[in-house]
Amino acid sequence: MKKLFLLLVAASSIVAMPGCTRVGPQGPQGPQGPQGNANVIGSDPFTVSLWTWSVSDNAYKATFSSSDITPAIVDRGIVQLFKNYGTTANPSWTPLPDVVNNTVTTFNFYDGGFDIYEYNANGTVPTTPPGASTFRLVVVASALREANPNTNWKDYNAVMAVLKKAADKNTISEY
């Protein structure tokens, strides 16, 4: 019985051995996608609806996941969130944090996501939840930040100018 067991073990290890496959000739190269890298990632505008907010720590809070916010971004990059106070046709983007009429809008970010908060300037929860608000997330890798040391990353137009320059050089990835 012991010999049969050893024979089965030996046979199964031979079957499981990698590296004994035949490799055919390499096929033709497939079509190339758009060029780009992860230096800058700008989200399309997104709306946080009334129903997305929940109360947490004396504030209304909306939580989002983002695979673009990696440990490297958290350690050395930039994450900036802008809020639109204009319309869809004529946006007016303001960087967060921001205070308007006693309401503070701020955010934090971490590996894999970010949170948006709205609360009263005195630290209390507003009596009514925030209405629908539109935001835009911009994630900048340290390489692009270092390549543009004089950029005001809280100025939406300055950030968009860097994004355009990077897009023109095929060094931008947008979703």
N, CA, C and O of each residue as an XYZ file, in Angstrom:
700
protein
N       0.831     -1.185      0.000
C       0.000      0.000      0.000
C       0.874      1.246      0.000
O       0.559      2.234     -0.664
N       1.994      1.196      0.762
C       2.885      2.341      0.824
C       3.500      2.610     -0.548
O       3.670      3.767     -0.930
N       3.835      1.552     -1.294
C       4.416      1.714     -2.618
C       3.399      2.329     -3.579
O       3.764      3.161     -4.409
N       2.145      1.936     -3.478
C       1.100      2.501     -4.323
C       0.922      3.999     -4.039
O       0.757      4.804     -4.956
N       0.958      4.353     -2.746
C       0.837      5.756     -2.369
C       1.986      6.567     -2.943
O       1.745      7.631     -3.513
N       3.205      6.115     -2.818
C       4.379      6.814     -3.351
C       4.298      6.938     -4.864
O       4.673      7.966     -5.429
N       3.805      5.882     -5.527
C       3.662      5.919     -6.972
C       2.646      6.979     -7.388
O       2.863      7.685     -8.373
N       1.529      7.102     -6.648
C       0.518      8.116     -6.943
C       1.063      9.532     -6.707
O       0.783     10.435     -7.495
N       1.826      9.731     -5.648
C       2.417     11.037     -5.361
C       3.383     11.417     -6.474
O       3.361     12.553     -6.948
N       4.229     10.486     -6.895
C       5.199     10.754     -7.954
C       4.484     11.072     -9.268
O       4.890     11.991     -9.979
N       3.441     10.334     -9.597
C       2.706     10.560    -10.843
C       2.015     11.926    -10.823
O       2.023     12.633    -11.831
N       1.424     12.302     -9.699
C       0.733     13.591     -9.634
C       1.713     14.748     -9.701
O       1.372     15.793    -10.256
N       2.914     14.608     -9.162
C       3.878     15.702     -9.237
C       4.402     15.866    -10.657
O       4.735     16.983    -11.052
N       4.484     14.801    -11.431
C       4.914     14.902    -12.831
C       3.846     15.630    -13.639
O       4.176     16.466    -14.481
N       2.574     15.326    -13.397
C       1.486     15.971    -14.108
C       1.440     17.457    -13.769
O       1.125     18.273    -14.635
N       1.747     17.824    -12.527
C       1.647     19.212    -12.089
C       2.877     20.045    -12.425
O       2.887     21.246    -12.158
N       3.908     19.449    -12.999
C       5.136     20.193    -13.282
C       4.902     21.190    -14.418
O       4.441     20.808    -15.494
N       5.216     22.465    -14.183
C       5.074     23.456    -15.238
C       6.275     23.421    -16.169
O       7.280     22.769    -15.885
N       6.157     24.134    -17.289
C       7.292     24.284    -18.183
C       7.343     23.258    -19.290
O       8.297     23.267    -20.068
N       6.391     22.393    -19.403
C       6.417     21.363    -20.432
C       5.395     21.657    -21.521
O       4.877     20.732    -22.148
N       5.103     22.914    -21.751
C       4.118     23.255    -22.765
C       4.814     23.742    -24.026
O       5.907     24.307    -23.968
N       4.179     23.520    -25.153
C       4.714     23.998    -26.428
C       4.215     25.411    -26.656
O       3.061     25.726    -26.368
N       5.080     26.254    -27.171
C       4.727     27.636    -27.455
C       4.807     27.838    -28.949
O       5.832     27.551    -29.567
N       3.729     28.332    -29.534
C       3.695     28.573    -30.971
C       4.315     29.919    -31.298
O       4.781     30.620    -30.400
N       4.327     30.286    -32.563
C       4.906     31.569    -32.962
C       4.064     32.729    -32.430
O       2.857     32.595    -32.231
N       4.715     33.861    -32.205
C       4.025     35.039    -31.697
C       3.101     35.588    -32.775
O       3.476     35.673    -33.945
N       1.895     35.960    -32.372
C       0.922     36.519    -33.307
C       1.197     37.984    -33.588
O       2.110     38.569    -33.006
N       0.410     38.586    -34.481
C       0.609     40.003    -34.798
C       0.219     40.881    -33.610
O      -0.611     40.497    -32.785
N       0.823     42.052    -33.537
C       0.514     42.981    -32.458
C      -0.902     43.498    -32.629
O      -1.331     43.802    -33.742
N      -1.623     43.597    -31.530
C      -2.990     44.097    -31.561
C      -3.027     45.601    -31.699
O      -1.986     46.258    -31.671
N      -4.237     46.161    -31.850
C      -4.357     47.616    -31.995
C      -3.922     48.315    -30.709
O      -4.119     47.801    -29.608
N      -3.333     49.486    -30.870
C      -2.879     50.269    -29.730
C      -4.016     51.151    -29.232
O      -4.746     51.750    -30.021
N      -4.153     51.220    -27.920
C      -5.139     52.104    -27.313
C      -4.568     53.498    -27.186
O      -3.438     53.747    -27.605
N      -5.343     54.421    -26.607
C      -4.828     55.778    -26.445
C      -3.636     55.780    -25.506
O      -3.611     55.053    -24.512
N      -2.644     56.608    -25.831
C      -1.484     56.688    -24.968
C      -1.828     57.497    -23.743
O      -2.766     58.294    -23.741
N      -1.062     57.280    -22.716
C      -1.281     58.031    -21.488
C      -0.575     57.342    -20.347
O       0.007     56.271    -20.519
N      -0.628     57.951    -19.193
C      -0.091     57.332    -18.004
C      -0.890     57.808    -16.822
O      -1.895     58.503    -16.975
N      -0.456     57.445    -15.674
C      -1.216     57.771    -14.474
C      -0.726     59.053    -13.821
O      -0.922     59.237    -12.620
N      -0.085     59.960    -14.590
C       0.390     61.198    -13.989
C      -0.754     62.086    -13.522
O      -0.674     62.688    -12.452
N      -1.815     62.171    -14.313
C      -2.970     62.989    -13.945
C      -4.231     62.238    -14.325
O      -4.352     61.718    -15.434
N      -5.150     62.191    -13.407
C      -6.426     61.558    -13.685
C      -7.501     62.552    -13.268
O      -7.598     62.908    -12.094
N      -8.298     62.995    -14.214
C      -9.365     63.928    -13.919
C     -10.701     63.257    -14.154
O     -10.966     62.756    -15.247
N     -11.534     63.246    -13.147
C     -12.839     62.610    -13.309
C     -13.761     63.531    -14.086
O     -13.564     64.746    -14.122
N     -14.752     62.947    -14.696
C     -15.842     63.735    -15.233
C     -16.583     64.322    -14.033
O     -16.506     63.771    -12.935
N     -17.293     65.422    -14.222
C     -18.091     65.932    -13.105
C     -19.084     64.864    -12.634
O     -19.685     64.159    -13.445
N     -19.244     64.758    -11.318
C     -20.208     63.805    -10.762
C     -21.064     64.523     -9.735
O     -20.600     65.429     -9.043
N     -22.322     64.106     -9.644
C     -23.274     64.752     -8.744
C     -23.525     63.877     -7.530
O     -23.798     62.682     -7.643
N     -23.426     64.501     -6.375
C     -23.767     63.839     -5.113
C     -25.208     64.222     -4.825
O     -25.512     65.390     -4.583
N     -26.085     63.244     -4.853
C     -27.513     63.535     -4.667
C     -27.861     63.660     -3.187
O     -27.070     63.316     -2.309
N     -29.041     64.152     -2.946
C     -29.559     64.299     -1.585
C     -29.479     62.974     -0.828
O     -29.219     62.965      0.375
N     -29.700     61.864     -1.515
C     -29.787     60.558     -0.867
C     -28.428     59.927     -0.587
O     -28.350     58.914      0.107
N     -27.360     60.511     -1.116
C     -26.019     59.955     -0.913
C     -25.458     60.329      0.454
O     -24.631     59.600      1.002
N     -25.894     61.451      1.008
C     -25.342     61.959      2.263
C     -25.857     61.172      3.465
O     -27.020     60.770      3.506
N     -24.982     60.960      4.437
C     -25.381     60.382      5.724
C     -24.735     61.219      6.822
O     -23.748     61.912      6.575
N     -25.291     61.159      8.039
C     -24.738     61.939      9.141
C     -23.633     61.133      9.814
O     -23.815     59.965     10.157
N     -22.470     61.789      9.996
C     -21.328     61.144     10.632
C     -20.449     62.221     11.262
O     -20.049     63.168     10.586
N     -20.150     62.083     12.537
C     -19.232     63.007     13.223
C     -19.601     64.474     13.038
O     -18.769     65.266     12.594
N     -20.823     64.845     13.367
C     -21.295     66.235     13.288
C     -21.233     66.832     11.886
O     -21.055     68.040     11.728
N     -21.380     65.986     10.873
C     -21.354     66.473      9.491
C     -22.168     65.536      8.615
O     -22.407     64.380      8.966
N     -22.587     66.055      7.471
C     -23.107     65.189      6.423
C     -21.900     64.662      5.665
O     -20.970     65.411      5.369
N     -21.918     63.375      5.354
C     -20.755     62.730      4.740
C     -21.204     61.888      3.547
O     -22.217     61.191      3.607
N     -20.427     61.967      2.453
C     -20.634     61.107      1.284
C     -19.298     60.416      1.012
O     -18.262     61.077      0.932
N     -19.319     59.096      0.869
C     -18.103     58.298      0.710
C     -18.052     57.700     -0.689
O     -19.056     57.213     -1.208
N     -16.854     57.745     -1.296
C     -16.655     57.234     -2.646
C     -15.382     56.407     -2.705
O     -14.406     56.701     -2.014
N     -15.398     55.379     -3.529
C     -14.173     54.621     -3.771
C     -13.522     55.138     -5.042
O     -14.197     55.610     -5.956
N     -12.194     55.041     -5.086
C     -11.437     55.456     -6.258
C     -10.150     54.651     -6.306
O      -9.266     54.819     -5.465
N     -10.053     53.777     -7.297
C      -8.838     52.977     -7.439
C      -7.657     53.832     -7.899
O      -6.516     53.370     -7.881
N      -7.920     55.072     -8.312
C      -6.851     55.971     -8.740
C      -6.097     56.576     -7.562
O      -4.987     57.081     -7.731
N      -6.686     56.530     -6.376
C      -5.998     57.038     -5.189
C      -5.252     55.859     -4.570
O      -5.802     55.099     -3.774
N      -4.001     55.731     -4.953
C      -3.143     54.616     -4.549
C      -2.268     55.037     -3.368
O      -2.237     56.215     -3.013
N      -1.554     54.083     -2.755
C      -0.625     54.465     -1.682
C       0.417     55.490     -2.149
O       0.789     56.380     -1.383
N       0.891     55.376     -3.395
C       1.872     56.340     -3.906
C       1.269     57.737     -4.010
O       1.949     58.725     -3.733
N       0.003     57.829     -4.405
C      -0.677     59.122     -4.473
C      -0.846     59.681     -3.064
O      -0.592     60.863     -2.831
N      -1.271     58.845     -2.131
C      -1.455     59.294     -0.745
C      -0.130     59.808     -0.180
O      -0.105     60.824      0.516
N       0.967     59.115     -0.474
C       2.270     59.486      0.077
C       2.889     60.713     -0.577
O       3.461     61.561      0.109
N       2.778     60.816     -1.926
C       3.541     61.854     -2.619
C       2.756     62.642     -3.657
O       3.279     63.618     -4.195
N       1.546     62.264     -3.951
C       0.779     62.927     -5.002
C      -0.135     63.998     -4.458
O      -0.011     64.434     -3.313
N      -1.061     64.414     -5.312
C      -2.054     65.433     -4.955
C      -3.432     64.903     -5.307
O      -3.637     64.336     -6.379
N      -4.363     65.091     -4.406
C      -5.770     64.827     -4.688
C      -6.492     66.127     -4.415
O      -6.433     66.662     -3.308
N      -7.177     66.636     -5.430
C      -7.903     67.890     -5.275
C      -9.352     67.669     -5.706
O      -9.621     67.006     -6.707
N     -10.262     68.226     -4.947
C     -11.677     68.119     -5.263
C     -12.213     69.531     -5.479
O     -11.955     70.433     -4.683
N     -12.962     69.711     -6.571
C     -13.564     70.993     -6.905
C     -15.079     70.844     -6.858
O     -15.622     69.805     -7.231
N     -15.758     71.898     -6.394
C     -17.226     71.919     -6.349
C     -17.719     72.947     -7.355
O     -17.175     74.047     -7.452
N     -18.750     72.580     -8.100
C     -19.321     73.480     -9.105
C     -20.429     74.312     -8.477
O     -21.447     73.779     -8.033
N     -20.217     75.641     -8.446
C     -21.255     76.550     -7.970
C     -22.008     77.185     -9.124
O     -22.907     77.997     -8.907
N     -21.649     76.821    -10.354
C     -22.336     77.336    -11.531
C     -23.346     76.318    -12.034
O     -23.943     75.573    -11.257
N     -23.522     76.304    -13.330
C     -24.433     75.358    -13.965
C     -23.617     74.351    -14.770
O     -22.397     74.483    -14.877
N     -24.276     73.361    -15.327
C     -23.588     72.401    -16.189
C     -23.045     73.094    -17.426
O     -21.925     72.821    -17.859
N     -23.844     73.996    -17.997
C     -23.428     74.703    -19.206
C     -22.361     75.760    -18.923
O     -21.507     76.023    -19.771
N     -22.405     76.363    -17.741
C     -21.465     77.420    -17.375
C     -20.929     77.143    -15.967
O     -21.333     77.805    -15.011
N     -20.017     76.164    -15.835
C     -19.548     75.777    -14.498
C     -18.666     76.845    -13.854
O     -17.995     77.616    -14.541
N     -18.682     76.872    -12.544
C     -17.818     77.741    -11.746
C     -17.194     76.859    -10.662
O     -17.785     76.660     -9.601
N     -16.009     76.338    -10.932
C     -15.361     75.360    -10.066
C     -14.579     76.046     -8.949
O     -13.776     76.944     -9.203
N     -14.819     75.617     -7.722
C     -14.136     76.147     -6.544
C     -13.447     74.990     -5.827
O     -14.049     73.934     -5.636
N     -12.177     75.181     -5.426
C     -11.479     74.098     -4.732
C     -11.997     73.934     -3.308
O     -12.438     74.893     -2.675
N     -11.934     72.708     -2.823
C     -12.275     72.458     -1.422
C     -10.989     72.437     -0.608
O      -9.942     72.040     -1.120
N     -11.054     72.854      0.641
C     -12.235     73.213      1.427
C     -12.765     74.593      1.032
O     -12.059     75.420      0.454
N     -14.044     74.803      1.372
C     -14.719     76.036      1.005
C     -15.778     76.343      2.063
O     -16.346     75.429      2.661
N     -16.041     77.621      2.290
C     -17.089     78.050      3.218
C     -18.002     79.012      2.479
O     -17.547     80.025      1.949
N     -19.296     78.696      2.443
C     -20.297     79.550      1.814
C     -21.492     79.633      2.758
O     -22.095     78.620      3.113
N     -21.823     80.870      3.158
C     -22.996     81.093      4.024
C     -23.011     80.162      5.233
O     -24.027     79.520      5.500
N     -21.920     80.080      5.955
C     -21.815     79.292      7.177
C     -21.736     77.788      6.945
O     -21.673     77.032      7.915
N     -21.737     77.321      5.682
C     -21.614     75.898      5.397
C     -20.207     75.596      4.897
O     -19.742     76.177      3.917
N     -19.544     74.684      5.584
C     -18.194     74.260      5.213
C     -18.302     72.993      4.373
O     -18.996     72.050      4.753
N     -17.624     72.971      3.245
C     -17.528     71.764      2.419
C     -16.047     71.410      2.349
O     -15.227     72.227      1.930
N     -15.711     70.200      2.756
C     -14.330     69.754      2.764
C     -14.271     68.285      2.367
O     -15.304     67.654      2.142
N     -13.066     67.746      2.283
C     -12.926     66.333      1.924
C     -11.640     65.786      2.511
O     -10.749     66.543      2.897
N     -11.551     64.489      2.574
C     -10.299     63.812      2.883
C     -10.155     62.650      1.924
O     -11.135     62.201      1.330
N      -8.928     62.161      1.772
C      -8.700     61.041      0.867
C      -7.781     60.043      1.530
O      -7.058     60.366      2.473
N      -7.819     58.834      1.027
C      -7.059     57.722      1.574
C      -6.909     56.695      0.473
O      -7.551     56.798     -0.573
N      -6.069     55.712      0.703
C      -5.849     54.661     -0.286
C      -7.185     54.031     -0.673
O      -7.829     53.379      0.150
N      -7.593     54.222     -1.908
C      -8.806     53.592     -2.416
C     -10.066     54.427     -2.363
O     -11.119     53.950     -2.786
N     -10.008     55.665     -1.858
C     -11.244     56.424     -1.830
C     -11.124     57.795     -1.215
O     -10.037     58.254     -0.866
N     -12.286     58.449     -1.089
C     -12.351     59.782     -0.499
C     -13.734     60.013      0.088
O     -14.708     59.361     -0.288
N     -13.795     60.964      1.026
C     -15.041     61.359      1.679
C     -15.239     62.855      1.481
O     -14.279     63.625      1.495
N     -16.494     63.261      1.297
C     -16.851     64.672      1.222
C     -17.707     64.968      2.455
O     -18.588     64.183      2.807
N     -17.443     66.108      3.110
C     -18.168     66.502      4.311
C     -18.793     67.874      4.109
O     -18.206     68.747      3.470
N     -19.998     68.057      4.664
C     -20.622     69.374      4.774
C     -21.120     69.533      6.200
O     -21.809     68.665      6.736
N     -20.752     70.680      6.816
C     -21.164     70.951      8.182
C     -21.195     72.459      8.397
O     -20.659     73.224      7.596
N     -21.830     72.875      9.491
C     -21.892     74.299      9.832
C     -20.522     74.755     10.321
O     -19.759     73.967     10.880
N     -20.221     76.022     10.107
C     -18.930     76.573     10.509
C     -18.689     76.444     12.015
O     -17.540     76.423     12.456
N     -19.764     76.357     12.808
C     -19.590     76.202     14.251
C     -19.421     74.726     14.653
O     -19.392     74.409     15.843
N     -19.310     73.833     13.672
C     -19.048     72.428     13.961
C     -20.282     71.571     14.167
O     -20.164     70.410     14.562
N     -21.455     72.109     13.912
C     -22.682     71.332     14.096
C     -23.204     70.830     12.748
O     -22.803     71.300     11.684
N     -24.100     69.873     12.835
C     -24.725     69.318     11.634
C     -25.791     70.286     11.137
O     -26.605     70.751     11.935
N     -25.813     70.603      9.847
C     -26.892     71.449      9.317
C     -28.257     70.813      9.574
O     -28.381     69.589      9.623
N     -29.265     71.641      9.734
C     -30.603     71.119     10.028
C     -31.210     70.394      8.837
O     -32.066     69.526      9.009
N     -30.776     70.741      7.630
C     -31.259     70.034      6.444
C     -30.055     69.445      5.696
O     -28.978     70.040      5.678
N     -30.245     68.290      5.090
C     -29.123     67.699      4.349
C     -28.773     68.531      3.121
O     -29.617     69.255      2.593
N     -27.522     68.424      2.666
C     -27.128     69.156      1.456
C     -27.963     68.708      0.264
O     -28.336     67.540      0.157
N     -28.244     69.626     -0.607
C     -28.924     69.267     -1.848
C     -27.932     68.617     -2.797
O     -26.795     68.332     -2.422
N     -28.364     68.386     -4.012
C     -27.479     67.812     -5.021
C     -26.347     68.787     -5.315
O     -26.584     69.974     -5.537
N     -25.132     68.290     -5.317
C     -23.945     69.102     -5.602
C     -23.077     68.370     -6.604
O     -23.006     67.141     -6.590
N     -22.410     69.125     -7.484
C     -21.557     68.534     -8.508
C     -20.096     68.810     -8.175
O     -19.727     69.923     -7.802
N     -19.270     67.770     -8.318
C     -17.852     67.842     -7.983
C     -17.021     67.294     -9.137
O     -17.534     66.644    -10.048
N     -15.734     67.574     -9.068
C     -14.774     66.978    -10.001
C     -13.517     66.651     -9.216
O     -12.978     67.503     -8.509
N     -13.050     65.412     -9.341
C     -11.862     64.918     -8.656
C     -10.673     64.974     -9.603
O     -10.788     64.590    -10.767
N      -9.528     65.451     -9.112
C      -8.291     65.459     -9.887
C      -7.214     64.790     -9.036
O      -6.972     65.189     -7.898
N      -6.572     63.769     -9.601
C      -5.505     63.032     -8.932
C      -4.226     63.275     -9.720
O      -4.175     63.027    -10.925
N      -3.187     63.764     -9.034
C      -1.938     64.119     -9.693
C      -0.794     63.324     -9.058
O      -0.584     63.379     -7.846
N      -0.065     62.591     -9.890
C       1.098     61.849     -9.411
C       2.235     62.814     -9.097
O       2.284     63.925     -9.626
N       3.145     62.382     -8.234
C       4.234     63.258     -7.803
C       5.114     63.696     -8.970
O       5.652     64.803     -8.941
N       5.276     62.854    -10.002
C       6.134     63.212    -11.138
C       5.604     64.460    -11.843
O       6.389     65.337    -12.205
N       4.290     64.554    -12.045
C       3.725     65.727    -12.715
C       3.742     66.936    -11.789
O       3.964     68.062    -12.235
N       3.511     66.705    -10.518
C       3.578     67.803     -9.550
C       4.981     68.393     -9.538
O       5.146     69.613     -9.535
N       5.990     67.528     -9.530
C       7.380     67.990     -9.521
C       7.761     68.651    -10.848
O       8.586     69.564    -10.867
N       7.173     68.200    -11.947
C       7.461     68.791    -13.257
C       6.807     70.161    -13.434
O       7.182     70.921    -14.327
N       5.830     70.475    -12.581
C       5.111     71.759    -12.650
C       5.114     72.420    -11.272
O       4.053     72.597    -10.674
N       6.301     72.790    -10.755
C       6.398     73.271     -9.374
C       5.693     74.598     -9.118
O       5.373     74.903     -7.968
N       5.445     75.384    -10.140
C       4.820     76.703     -9.945
C       3.313     76.681    -10.144
O       2.681     77.738    -10.159
N       2.726     75.505    -10.296
C       1.281     75.396    -10.508
C       0.538     75.564     -9.192
O       0.917     74.965     -8.185
N      -0.506     76.366     -9.190
C      -1.396     76.482     -8.041
C      -2.452     75.391     -8.199
O      -3.412     75.565     -8.950
N      -2.286     74.284     -7.508
C      -3.155     73.119     -7.667
C      -4.553     73.338     -7.106
O      -5.414     72.470     -7.250
N      -4.793     74.483     -6.467
C      -6.132     74.813     -5.987
C      -6.867     75.744     -6.953
O      -8.028     76.084     -6.729
N      -6.192     76.151     -8.018
C      -6.786     77.006     -9.048
C      -7.240     76.102    -10.199
O      -6.417     75.526    -10.911
N      -8.555     75.988    -10.370
C      -9.096     75.076    -11.363
C      -8.533     75.351    -12.754
O      -8.174     74.414    -13.467
N      -8.451     76.616    -13.150
C      -7.953     76.946    -14.483
C      -6.476     76.586    -14.639
O      -6.064     76.127    -15.704
N      -5.678     76.786    -13.596
C      -4.263     76.408    -13.652
C      -4.116     74.898    -13.773
O      -3.284     74.410    -14.538
N      -4.920     74.163    -13.024
C      -4.885     72.698    -13.101
C      -5.302     72.235    -14.492
O      -4.684     71.337    -15.063
N      -6.359     72.853    -15.037
C      -6.808     72.466    -16.371
C      -5.751     72.783    -17.428
O      -5.620     72.050    -18.409
N      -5.000     73.861    -17.238
C      -3.921     74.188    -18.183
C      -2.834     73.116    -18.142
O      -2.311     72.723    -19.184
N      -2.494     72.641    -16.939
C      -1.506     71.563    -16.818
C      -2.068     70.282    -17.429
O      -1.348     69.550    -18.108
N      -3.349     70.011    -17.192
C      -3.978     68.820    -17.774
C      -3.945     68.889    -19.299
O      -3.651     67.893    -19.960
N      -4.247     70.061    -19.857
C      -4.225     70.212    -21.317
C      -2.814     70.003    -21.854
O      -2.622     69.316    -22.857
N      -1.837     70.592    -21.193
C      -0.446     70.433    -21.613
C      -0.045     68.956    -21.545
O       0.620     68.447    -22.448
N      -0.450     68.274    -20.478
C      -0.126     66.857    -20.352
C      -0.860     66.037    -21.406
O      -0.299     65.086    -21.950
N      -2.111     66.397    -21.702
C      -2.868     65.674    -22.730
C      -2.232     65.863    -24.103
O      -2.163     64.926    -24.898
N      -1.772     67.073    -24.373
C      -1.116     67.340    -25.651
C       0.152     66.510    -25.815
O       0.543     66.176    -26.933
N       0.791     66.179    -24.693
C       2.005     65.360    -24.723
C       1.693     63.882    -24.490
O       2.603     63.074    -24.308
N       0.401     63.529    -24.495
C      -0.035     62.148    -24.233
C       0.435     61.642    -22.882
O       0.841     60.487    -22.759
N       0.384     62.493    -21.871
C       0.743     62.055    -20.522
C      -0.410     62.250    -19.555
O      -0.199     62.547    -18.379
N      -1.625     62.084    -20.050
C      -2.791     62.227    -19.197
C      -3.718     61.046    -19.399
O      -3.844     60.518    -20.504
N      -4.351     60.650    -18.345
C      -5.352     59.603    -18.418
C      -6.611     60.173    -17.796
O      -6.611     60.519    -16.614
N      -7.682     60.277    -18.565
C      -8.935     60.793    -18.034
C      -9.986     59.713    -18.083
O      -9.988     58.874    -18.983
N     -10.888     59.734    -17.103
C     -12.022     58.822    -17.106
C     -13.283     59.593    -16.920
O     -14.366     59.009    -16.893
